[in-house]
Amino acid sequence: MAGREGSSWPSTNYAAADLPRVRVRLAALLAALDLYLLYAAYVMDVVLFALRVARTTYLKKIAVEPSDITPTISLGITIDQFGRD
C-alpha cells in the first residue's frame, strides 16, 4: 500500500477514546428524531380531530332523519379507532 501514503483518504482506525463520543452523538441524534416523530404524531392527531368535527357537522347537515345521526357517528368513531390500532 505504498501508493496511499500521503494521500487524502480518511482514516477508519478510530481510537478507543473516540467511541464514547460517537455513541453520545448517535444518542443525541436519535433523541432529536424521537422528538420530531412526537411532533408529527401530535399534528396528525389535531388534523384527524378537525376532520372528525367536520364530518359530524356535514353529516348533521345532510341527514334525512335526525335518528340516523347517532349510529352513523358511532360507527365512524369505531372505524377511526380500529384505524389507529
C-alpha positions, 0 to 999 in steps of 0.5 A: 500500500505504498501508493496511499501514503500521503494521500487524502483518504480518511482514516477508519482506525478510530481510537478507543477514546473516540467511541464514547463520543460517537455513541453520545452523538448517535444518542443525541441524534436519535433523541432529536428524531424521537422528538420530531416523530412526537411532533408529527404524531401530535399534528396528525392527531389535531388534523384527524380531530378537525376532520372528525368535527367536520364530518359530524357537522356535514353529516348533521347537515345532510341527514334525512332523519335526525335518528340516523345521526347517532349510529352513523357517528358511532360507527365512524368513531369505531372505524377511526379507532380500529384505524389507529390500532 
